[in-house]
Amino acid sequence: MTGTQGKQKRWTGGAWWRVRRAAARGDAGMTTSEYAMGTIAAAGFATILYKIVTSGSVSGALESVIGKALDAPF
């Protein structure tokens, strides 16, 4: 083998940890934006689900199911 073929870079001392810490610091703002987007998506989904559940036909069906469950003989 000639040149740099077959050679691996060796991490000396704490170089590996310094590189890892620097990479982790670069993502500092990502988690906050991900939480914000997740919260917005969950609120949107809850709004849509609320509209569906409170509609007339679904509401009637749910009341029917609950009524049958409460009137079931034991």
Secondary structure, 3 states (H helix, E strand, C coil): CCCCCCCCCCCCCCHHHHHHHHHHHCCCCHHHHHHHHHHHHHHHHHHHHHHHHCCHHHHHHHHHHHHHHHCCCC
